[in-house]
């Protein structure tokens, strides 16, 4: 095999300048943390938001070492406790590692509140099934119950599946600011998320799960930026199609409309903080619960 030709001189110079700029940017982040003008948690969140940022390119070890009072020995032990490799970069952490690091840094700053976790995803991905599994198997999780103006269906219980209210009561909730978000669905009935039960649960230290559509998730993010948004994905597009057609609850025309909507919804997945693939309901539920992590040993 012939040797690979050297890159042109202009490319080497540009690459060298880019590397120097990246090192300087990371050094600036570390200095800001060391001088307490910025928190390590803020830097980590910036890295998770922008994969091209200096924060994302930092090794987690560098991030932790920048914190006043954390020396190399304690950093090494912390990385081992968090199950994060010494070579991992902030932007390369997986969902569980991000949660562990987030909660550890939050605990160091003296504030480790419960979390509102918003579960959204395309039609037929299994959001309701995963949410129901969590309701049945994780009693410590507070499941947010939506309000709706439609009538109960057979088997639905008021206060468990939905709060069933009339239009006048729904209007009152809107006027009183009691809904975190609301929308008209299928040009007919209104659905909304009551905020008071969520606020009470969070104040009591209980994390809350809210299963909602994409539009609702965006509204929740605007109203409560601290919420953790989780996007539930199908294993493959073909599996999503199989699930939608297999349940046999829609006409072929409606199935096609929902699949077209699903493509649009899937394109929005990068707006979310975390992604969970629904290969198996129990496994997906466990991953979502892990993201709530209020009783994690890493927050103690």
Helices and strands as residue ranges (DSSP letters): H 9-34, H 40-49, H 54-57, H 60-65, H 72-82, G 90-92, H 95-108, E 116-121, H 127-137, E 142-143, E 146-148, E 163-164, H 167-175, E 179-185, E 189-194, H 195-203, E 208-211, H 214-223, E 228-233, H 237-247, H 252-266, G 269-271, E 274-277, H 281-292, G 297-299
